[in-house]
Amino acid sequence: MTSDETPAEKEAARNRTQRFAQWLMDREERRDERESNLEGLVRLNVLVSFLTLGLVGGFTAVQTAVSMIPYL
């Protein structure tokens, strides 16, 4: 098979491919950052939940909840 593309067209296609690959890598990095932000929010939510449980139910309720974590 022969190609009728000129060297300039081949270079333009290569540049588009490189830009697309870079965009995909940047998108993946942003997604990873977002997931790590979600992990931080989940940890904060757990902490606030235990603090609320401690305020409402007392220290004994927190101890009971912590002791049941391995069973989840």
N, C-alpha and C positions, 0 to 999 in steps of 0.2 A: 504494500500500500504506500502510495506517495502522498505527501501532505502539500497542499497548496498554500499553506500559511507562510507568511514572510517572517523573518527573524524578529521584527518588531511586534508582530501579532503573538508570536510564541512568548516573547518577553512579557507582553501585557498579560497573557494568560497565566504565566508563572507568577507575576506580581499579584494578580487576583487570588490565586491559590494561596500564596503566602499570607496575604491580608486576611483571607478567610480562616486559615489555620491559626493566625494570631488572635483573631476574634474568638474562635472556639476556646483557645487556652485562657484568654481573659475572662470569658464567661464562666469557665470552670472554676477559676480562682475566686470570682465573685460569689459563686454558689457555695464554695467551701467556706468563705468568710461568713456568709449568711448562716450556714449550718452551725458554725462555731458560736455565732451570736445566739442562736436558738438554744444551744447547750447551756450557755450562760444564763439565759432567761429561765430555763427549766430548773437550774440549780437555785436561782433566786426564788423561784416559786416554791420549791421544796423547803427552803429555809424559812420563808414567810409562813408557810403552812404549819411548820413545826412551832414557830413562835406563837402563832394564833392558837394552836392546840394547847400550848403551854399556858397561855393567858386564860383560855376558857376552861380547860380541863385540869390544869394543874400539872405539877412535875410528874406525878404518877402516870398520868395519861401519856405524857411524852415518853417516859420510860417504856410503857407498854407498847406504844407505836414503834419505837426504835427496836425493841426486842422482836417484833413481828416482821421486820424488813426482810430477813432471810427467807421467809415463807412466801414472799410475793413472787 
